[in-house]
């Protein structure tokens, strides 16, 4: 397993610890990627499916929704 992780780290130019975390704890990696508001891409995990952040969960979406609500409330 360590040889595979080293090969992947060299292939993708990533730290060995990052590749090891992705391989051994895919759901923890997915959680961190989905919580990151700058990353809106889907994440595919083999045998589990595709994980996508819900629409309207980023900070920009929340700010836009609040502005839209206040505009409607004020009649604009």
PDB file as gemmi writes it, atoms N, CA and C in Angstrom:
CRYST1    1.000    1.000    1.000  90.00  90.00  90.00 P 1                      
ATOM      1  N   UNK A   1       0.830  -1.199   0.000  1.00  0.00           N  
ATOM      2  CA  UNK A   1       0.000   0.000   0.000  1.00  0.00           C  
ATOM      3  C   UNK A   1       0.870   1.256   0.000  1.00  0.00           C  
ATOM      4  N   UNK A   2       1.977   1.236   0.735  1.00  0.00           N  
ATOM      5  CA  UNK A   2       2.836   2.416   0.799  1.00  0.00           C  
ATOM      6  C   UNK A   2       3.465   2.726  -0.556  1.00  0.00           C  
ATOM      7  N   UNK A   3       3.790   1.689  -1.325  1.00  0.00           N  
ATOM      8  CA  UNK A   3       4.368   1.907  -2.647  1.00  0.00           C  
ATOM      9  C   UNK A   3       3.354   2.569  -3.574  1.00  0.00           C  
ATOM     10  N   UNK A   4       2.098   2.140  -3.489  1.00  0.00           N  
ATOM     11  CA  UNK A   4       1.039   2.731  -4.312  1.00  0.00           C  
ATOM     12  C   UNK A   4       0.846   4.198  -3.945  1.00  0.00           C  
ATOM     13  N   UNK A   5       0.853   4.487  -2.654  1.00  0.00           N  
ATOM     14  CA  UNK A   5       0.684   5.872  -2.198  1.00  0.00           C  
ATOM     15  C   UNK A   5       1.847   6.733  -2.667  1.00  0.00           C  
ATOM     16  N   UNK A   6       3.055   6.213  -2.594  1.00  0.00           N  
ATOM     17  CA  UNK A   6       4.222   6.967  -3.068  1.00  0.00           C  
ATOM     18  C   UNK A   6       4.147   7.208  -4.575  1.00  0.00           C  
ATOM     19  N   UNK A   7       3.732   6.193  -5.322  1.00  0.00           N  
ATOM     20  CA  UNK A   7       3.595   6.358  -6.771  1.00  0.00           C  
ATOM     21  C   UNK A   7       2.546   7.415  -7.115  1.00  0.00           C  
ATOM     22  N   UNK A   8       1.417   7.389  -6.408  1.00  0.00           N  
ATOM     23  CA  UNK A   8       0.374   8.394  -6.648  1.00  0.00           C  
ATOM     24  C   UNK A   8       0.842   9.793  -6.279  1.00  0.00           C  
ATOM     25  N   UNK A   9       1.594   9.903  -5.198  1.00  0.00           N  
ATOM     26  CA  UNK A   9       2.080  11.226  -4.796  1.00  0.00           C  
ATOM     27  C   UNK A   9       3.054  11.789  -5.821  1.00  0.00           C  
ATOM     28  N   UNK A  10       3.868  10.932  -6.416  1.00  0.00           N  
ATOM     29  CA  UNK A  10       4.782  11.399  -7.458  1.00  0.00           C  
ATOM     30  C   UNK A  10       4.024  11.747  -8.736  1.00  0.00           C  
ATOM     31  N   UNK A  11       3.015  10.954  -9.079  1.00  0.00           N  
ATOM     32  CA  UNK A  11       2.261  11.182 -10.306  1.00  0.00           C  
ATOM     33  C   UNK A  11       1.485  12.492 -10.254  1.00  0.00           C  
ATOM     34  N   UNK A  12       0.872  12.797  -9.108  1.00  0.00           N  
ATOM     35  CA  UNK A  12       0.028  13.985  -9.001  1.00  0.00           C  
ATOM     36  C   UNK A  12       0.710  15.151  -8.290  1.00  0.00           C  
ATOM     37  N   UNK A  13       1.986  15.008  -7.966  1.00  0.00           N  
ATOM     38  CA  UNK A  13       2.777  16.069  -7.327  1.00  0.00           C  
ATOM     39  C   UNK A  13       2.109  16.561  -6.044  1.00  0.00           C  
ATOM     40  N   UNK A  14       1.656  15.637  -5.230  1.00  0.00           N  
ATOM     41  CA  UNK A  14       1.033  15.951  -3.943  1.00  0.00           C  
ATOM     42  C   UNK A  14       1.859  15.318  -2.833  1.00  0.00           C  
ATOM     43  N   UNK A  15       1.696  15.848  -1.639  1.00  0.00           N  
ATOM     44  CA  UNK A  15       2.387  15.300  -0.479  1.00  0.00           C  
ATOM     45  C   UNK A  15       1.864  13.894  -0.173  1.00  0.00           C  
ATOM     46  N   UNK A  16       2.743  13.044   0.329  1.00  0.00           N  
ATOM     47  CA  UNK A  16       2.375  11.659   0.646  1.00  0.00           C  
ATOM     48  C   UNK A  16       1.255  11.631   1.680  1.00  0.00           C  
ATOM     49  N   UNK A  17       1.274  12.564   2.633  1.00  0.00           N  
ATOM     50  CA  UNK A  17       0.240  12.594   3.672  1.00  0.00           C  
ATOM     51  C   UNK A  17      -1.137  12.897   3.085  1.00  0.00           C  
ATOM     52  N   UNK A  18      -1.182  13.759   2.077  1.00  0.00           N  
ATOM     53  CA  UNK A  18      -2.457  14.093   1.441  1.00  0.00           C  
ATOM     54  C   UNK A  18      -3.017  12.871   0.720  1.00  0.00           C  
ATOM     55  N   UNK A  19      -2.181  12.193  -0.041  1.00  0.00           N  
ATOM     56  CA  UNK A  19      -2.619  10.999  -0.769  1.00  0.00           C  
ATOM     57  C   UNK A  19      -3.042   9.903   0.202  1.00  0.00           C  
ATOM     58  N   UNK A  20      -2.309   9.757   1.294  1.00  0.00           N  
ATOM     59  CA  UNK A  20      -2.648   8.737   2.295  1.00  0.00           C  
ATOM     60  C   UNK A  20      -4.007   9.039   2.934  1.00  0.00           C  
ATOM     61  N   UNK A  21      -4.277  10.306   3.231  1.00  0.00           N  
ATOM     62  CA  UNK A  21      -5.567  10.691   3.801  1.00  0.00           C  
ATOM     63  C   UNK A  21      -6.707  10.418   2.829  1.00  0.00           C  
ATOM     64  N   UNK A  22      -6.484  10.736   1.561  1.00  0.00           N  
ATOM     65  CA  UNK A  22      -7.522  10.493   0.557  1.00  0.00           C  
ATOM     66  C   UNK A  22      -7.802   8.996   0.427  1.00  0.00           C  
ATOM     67  N   UNK A  23      -6.761   8.185   0.438  1.00  0.00           N  
ATOM     68  CA  UNK A  23      -6.932   6.739   0.267  1.00  0.00           C  
ATOM     69  C   UNK A  23      -7.540   6.073   1.499  1.00  0.00           C  
ATOM     70  N   UNK A  24      -7.126   6.478   2.680  1.00  0.00           N  
ATOM     71  CA  UNK A  24      -7.552   5.788   3.899  1.00  0.00           C  
ATOM     72  C   UNK A  24      -8.832   6.365   4.497  1.00  0.00           C  
ATOM     73  N   UNK A  25      -9.111   7.628   4.249  1.00  0.00           N  
ATOM     74  CA  UNK A  25     -10.291   8.274   4.837  1.00  0.00           C  
ATOM     75  C   UNK A  25     -11.012   9.110   3.779  1.00  0.00           C  
ATOM     76  N   UNK A  26     -11.636   8.470   2.803  1.00  0.00           N  
ATOM     77  CA  UNK A  26     -12.244   9.255   1.720  1.00  0.00           C  
ATOM     78  C   UNK A  26     -13.402  10.144   2.181  1.00  0.00           C  
ATOM     79  N   UNK A  27     -14.164   9.718   3.181  1.00  0.00           N  
ATOM     80  CA  UNK A  27     -15.286  10.540   3.625  1.00  0.00           C  
ATOM     81  C   UNK A  27     -14.813  11.769   4.397  1.00  0.00           C  
ATOM     82  N   UNK A  28     -13.718  11.647   5.139  1.00  0.00           N  
ATOM     83  CA  UNK A  28     -13.151  12.809   5.827  1.00  0.00           C  
ATOM     84  C   UNK A  28     -12.650  13.823   4.803  1.00  0.00           C  
ATOM     85  N   UNK A  29     -11.991  13.335   3.759  1.00  0.00           N  
ATOM     86  CA  UNK A  29     -11.526  14.212   2.684  1.00  0.00           C  
ATOM     87  C   UNK A  29     -12.713  14.893   2.007  1.00  0.00           C  
ATOM     88  N   UNK A  30     -13.778  14.129   1.752  1.00  0.00           N  
ATOM     89  CA  UNK A  30     -14.974  14.677   1.115  1.00  0.00           C  
ATOM     90  C   UNK A  30     -15.604  15.763   1.969  1.00  0.00           C  
ATOM     91  N   UNK A  31     -15.665  15.524   3.276  1.00  0.00           N  
ATOM     92  CA  UNK A  31     -16.243  16.512   4.190  1.00  0.00           C  
ATOM     93  C   UNK A  31     -15.486  17.840   4.121  1.00  0.00           C  
ATOM     94  N   UNK A  32     -14.160  17.767   4.134  1.00  0.00           N  
ATOM     95  CA  UNK A  32     -13.363  18.996   4.083  1.00  0.00           C  
ATOM     96  C   UNK A  32     -13.531  19.714   2.747  1.00  0.00           C  
ATOM     97  N   UNK A  33     -13.619  18.970   1.659  1.00  0.00           N  
ATOM     98  CA  UNK A  33     -13.779  19.598   0.350  1.00  0.00           C  
ATOM     99  C   UNK A  33     -15.155  20.241   0.189  1.00  0.00           C  
ATOM    100  N   UNK A  34     -16.184  19.603   0.726  1.00  0.00           N  
ATOM    101  CA  UNK A  34     -17.530  20.164   0.597  1.00  0.00           C  
ATOM    102  C   UNK A  34     -17.705  21.379   1.508  1.00  0.00           C  
ATOM    103  N   UNK A  35     -17.048  21.373   2.675  1.00  0.00           N  
ATOM    104  CA  UNK A  35     -17.154  22.519   3.577  1.00  0.00           C  
ATOM    105  C   UNK A  35     -16.436  23.750   3.028  1.00  0.00           C  
ATOM    106  N   UNK A  36     -15.475  23.546   2.143  1.00  0.00           N  
ATOM    107  CA  UNK A  36     -14.746  24.656   1.541  1.00  0.00           C  
ATOM    108  C   UNK A  36     -15.674  25.393   0.581  1.00  0.00           C  
ATOM    109  N   UNK A  37     -15.976  26.641   0.857  1.00  0.00           N  
ATOM    110  CA  UNK A  37     -16.954  27.376   0.056  1.00  0.00           C  
ATOM    111  C   UNK A  37     -16.423  27.750  -1.317  1.00  0.00           C  
ATOM    112  N   UNK A  38     -15.109  27.712  -1.516  1.00  0.00           N  
ATOM    113  CA  UNK A  38     -14.563  28.060  -2.824  1.00  0.00           C  
ATOM    114  C   UNK A  38     -14.616  26.885  -3.791  1.00  0.00           C  
ATOM    115  N   UNK A  39     -14.798  25.676  -3.286  1.00  0.00           N  
ATOM    116  CA  UNK A  39     -14.835  24.489  -4.124  1.00  0.00           C  
ATOM    117  C   UNK A  39     -16.284  24.076  -4.330  1.00  0.00           C  
ATOM    118  N   UNK A  40     -16.782  24.159  -5.560  1.00  0.00           N  
ATOM    119  CA  UNK A  40     -18.173  23.795  -5.827  1.00  0.00           C  
ATOM    120  C   UNK A  40     -18.270  22.574  -6.735  1.00  0.00           C  
ATOM    121  N   UNK A  41     -17.160  21.892  -6.931  1.00  0.00           N  
ATOM    122  CA  UNK A  41     -17.153  20.720  -7.791  1.00  0.00           C  
ATOM    123  C   UNK A  41     -17.654  19.488  -7.050  1.00  0.00           C  
ATOM    124  N   UNK A  42     -18.181  18.543  -7.793  1.00  0.00           N  
ATOM    125  CA  UNK A  42     -18.648  17.283  -7.221  1.00  0.00           C  
ATOM    126  C   UNK A  42     -17.452  16.373  -6.949  1.00  0.00           C  
ATOM    127  N   UNK A  43     -17.619  15.485  -5.981  1.00  0.00           N  
ATOM    128  CA  UNK A  43     -16.572  14.520  -5.629  1.00  0.00           C  
ATOM    129  C   UNK A  43     -17.143  13.126  -5.802  1.00  0.00           C  
ATOM    130  N   UNK A  44     -16.453  12.293  -6.563  1.00  0.00           N  
ATOM    131  CA  UNK A  44     -16.906  10.937  -6.832  1.00  0.00           C  
ATOM    132  C   UNK A  44     -16.077   9.961  -6.002  1.00  0.00           C  
ATOM    133  N   UNK A  45     -16.774   9.128  -5.202  1.00  0.00           N  
ATOM    134  CA  UNK A  45     -16.104   8.092  -4.414  1.00  0.00           C  
ATOM    135  C   UNK A  45     -16.570   6.743  -4.942  1.00  0.00           C  
ATOM    136  N   UNK A  46     -15.615   5.916  -5.256  1.00  0.00           N  
ATOM    137  CA  UNK A  46     -15.926   4.605  -5.820  1.00  0.00           C  
ATOM    138  C   UNK A  46     -16.822   3.819  -4.877  1.00  0.00           C  
ATOM    139  N   UNK A  47     -17.823   3.192  -5.409  1.00  0.00           N  
ATOM    140  CA  UNK A  47     -18.811   2.361  -4.716  1.00  0.00           C  
ATOM    141  C   UNK A  47     -19.781   3.160  -3.842  1.00  0.00           C  
ATOM    142  N   UNK A  48     -19.580   4.431  -3.628  1.00  0.00           N  
ATOM    143  CA  UNK A  48     -20.484   5.225  -2.802  1.00  0.00           C  
ATOM    144  C   UNK A  48     -21.282   6.237  -3.603  1.00  0.00           C  
ATOM    145  N   UNK A  49     -20.708   6.746  -4.662  1.00  0.00           N  
ATOM    146  CA  UNK A  49     -21.432   7.689  -5.490  1.00  0.00           C  
ATOM    147  C   UNK A  49     -20.804   9.064  -5.526  1.00  0.00           C  
ATOM    148  N   UNK A  50     -21.587  10.011  -5.998  1.00  0.00           N  
ATOM    149  CA  UNK A  50     -21.118  11.377  -6.187  1.00  0.00           C  
ATOM    150  C   UNK A  50     -21.661  12.262  -5.078  1.00  0.00           C  
ATOM    151  N   UNK A  51     -20.800  13.079  -4.519  1.00  0.00           N  
ATOM    152  CA  UNK A  51     -21.170  14.011  -3.460  1.00  0.00           C  
ATOM    153  C   UNK A  51     -21.036  15.429  -4.004  1.00  0.00           C  
ATOM    154  N   UNK A  52     -22.102  16.205  -3.855  1.00  0.00           N  
ATOM    155  CA  UNK A  52     -22.152  17.565  -4.388  1.00  0.00           C  
ATOM    156  C   UNK A  52     -22.626  18.496  -3.283  1.00  0.00           C  
ATOM    157  N   UNK A  53     -21.993  19.665  -3.122  1.00  0.00           N  
ATOM    158  CA  UNK A  53     -22.521  20.628  -2.146  1.00  0.00           C  
ATOM    159  C   UNK A  53     -23.906  21.101  -2.581  1.00  0.00           C  
ATOM    160  N   UNK A  54     -24.798  21.262  -1.631  1.00  0.00           N  
ATOM    161  CA  UNK A  54     -26.155  21.696  -1.950  1.00  0.00           C  
ATOM    162  C   UNK A  54     -26.149  23.129  -2.446  1.00  0.00           C  
ATOM    163  N   UNK A  55     -27.056  23.395  -3.364  1.00  0.00           N  
ATOM    164  CA  UNK A  55     -27.193  24.746  -3.899  1.00  0.00           C  
ATOM    165  C   UNK A  55     -27.655  25.681  -2.783  1.00  0.00           C  
ATOM    166  N   UNK A  56     -27.047  26.839  -2.694  1.00  0.00           N  
ATOM    167  CA  UNK A  56     -27.454  27.822  -1.698  1.00  0.00           C  
ATOM    168  C   UNK A  56     -26.724  27.685  -0.372  1.00  0.00           C  
ATOM    169  N   UNK A  57     -25.694  26.855  -0.318  1.00  0.00           N  
ATOM    170  CA  UNK A  57     -24.987  26.655   0.940  1.00  0.00           C  
ATOM    171  C   UNK A  57     -23.696  27.465   1.025  1.00  0.00           C  
ATOM    172  N   UNK A  58     -23.274  28.094  -0.059  1.00  0.00           N  
ATOM    173  CA  UNK A  58     -22.069  28.900   0.002  1.00  0.00           C  
ATOM    174  C   UNK A  58     -22.398  30.275   0.562  1.00  0.00           C  
ATOM    175  N   UNK A  59     -21.413  30.962   1.039  1.00  0.00           N  
ATOM    176  CA  UNK A  59     -21.601  32.277   1.645  1.00  0.00           C  
ATOM    177  C   UNK A  59     -22.173  33.268   0.626  1.00  0.00           C  
ATOM    178  N   UNK A  60     -21.680  33.200  -0.614  1.00  0.00           N  
ATOM    179  CA  UNK A  60     -22.169  34.117  -1.641  1.00  0.00           C  
ATOM    180  C   UNK A  60     -23.649  33.865  -1.926  1.00  0.00           C  
ATOM    181  N   UNK A  61     -24.052  32.589  -1.962  1.00  0.00           N  
ATOM    182  CA  UNK A  61     -25.460  32.271  -2.202  1.00  0.00           C  
ATOM    183  C   UNK A  61     -26.335  32.785  -1.068  1.00  0.00           C  
ATOM    184  N   UNK A  62     -25.874  32.646   0.163  1.00  0.00           N  
ATOM    185  CA  UNK A  62     -26.649  33.129   1.303  1.00  0.00           C  
ATOM    186  C   UNK A  62     -26.787  34.644   1.262  1.00  0.00           C  
ATOM    187  N   UNK A  63     -25.712  35.339   0.925  1.00  0.00           N  
ATOM    188  CA  UNK A  63     -25.771  36.794   0.844  1.00  0.00           C  
ATOM    189  C   UNK A  63     -26.720  37.233  -0.271  1.00  0.00           C  
ATOM    190  N   UNK A  64     -26.692  36.540  -1.404  1.00  0.00           N  
ATOM    191  CA  UNK A  64     -27.589  36.858  -2.510  1.00  0.00           C  
ATOM    192  C   UNK A  64     -29.043  36.612  -2.123  1.00  0.00           C  
ATOM    193  N   UNK A  65     -29.294  35.524  -1.390  1.00  0.00           N  
ATOM    194  CA  UNK A  65     -30.659  35.221  -0.965  1.00  0.00           C  
ATOM    195  C   UNK A  65     -31.180  36.262   0.020  1.00  0.00           C  
ATOM    196  N   UNK A  66     -30.336  36.726   0.935  1.00  0.00           N  
ATOM    197  CA  UNK A  66     -30.746  37.756   1.896  1.00  0.00           C  
ATOM    198  C   UNK A  66     -31.045  39.057   1.163  1.00  0.00           C  
ATOM    199  N   UNK A  67     -30.186  39.415   0.203  1.00  0.00           N  
ATOM    200  CA  UNK A  67     -30.413  40.642  -0.564  1.00  0.00           C  
ATOM    201  C   UNK A  67     -31.722  40.545  -1.353  1.00  0.00           C  
ATOM    202  N   UNK A  68     -31.987  39.404  -1.974  1.00  0.00           N  
ATOM    203  CA  UNK A  68     -33.226  39.210  -2.728  1.00  0.00           C  
ATOM    204  C   UNK A  68     -34.444  39.306  -1.810  1.00  0.00           C  
ATOM    205  N   UNK A  69     -34.338  38.724  -0.614  1.00  0.00           N  
ATOM    206  CA  UNK A  69     -35.441  38.791   0.346  1.00  0.00           C  
ATOM    207  C   UNK A  69     -35.719  40.223   0.770  1.00  0.00           C  
ATOM    208  N   UNK A  70     -34.657  40.982   1.072  1.00  0.00           N  
ATOM    209  CA  UNK A  70     -34.844  42.369   1.493  1.00  0.00           C  
ATOM    210  C   UNK A  70     -35.390  43.226   0.365  1.00  0.00           C  
ATOM    211  N   UNK A  71     -34.970  42.957  -0.874  1.00  0.00           N  
ATOM    212  CA  UNK A  71     -35.504  43.705  -2.006  1.00  0.00           C  
ATOM    213  C   UNK A  71     -36.991  43.455  -2.191  1.00  0.00           C  
ATOM    214  N   UNK A  72     -37.410  42.202  -2.039  1.00  0.00           N  
ATOM    215  CA  UNK A  72     -38.832  41.880  -2.171  1.00  0.00           C  
ATOM    216  C   UNK A  72     -39.654  42.492  -1.039  1.00  0.00           C  
ATOM    217  N   UNK A  73     -39.054  42.483   0.163  1.00  0.00           N  
ATOM    218  CA  UNK A  73     -39.743  43.032   1.317  1.00  0.00           C  
ATOM    219  C   UNK A  73     -39.957  44.539   1.173  1.00  0.00           C  
ATOM    220  N   UNK A  74     -38.969  45.223   0.604  1.00  0.00           N  
ATOM    221  CA  UNK A  74     -39.054  46.675   0.430  1.00  0.00           C  
ATOM    222  C   UNK A  74     -39.826  47.066  -0.816  1.00  0.00           C  
ATOM    223  N   UNK A  75     -40.225  46.091  -1.636  1.00  0.00           N  
ATOM    224  CA  UNK A  75     -41.012  46.375  -2.828  1.00  0.00           C  
ATOM    225  C   UNK A  75     -40.194  46.784  -4.026  1.00  0.00           C  
ATOM    226  N   UNK A  76     -38.916  46.468  -4.060  1.00  0.00           N  
ATOM    227  CA  UNK A  76     -38.062  46.831  -5.192  1.00  0.00           C  
ATOM    228  C   UNK A  76     -38.041  45.749  -6.210  1.00  0.00           C  
TER     229      UNK A  76                                                      
END                                                                             
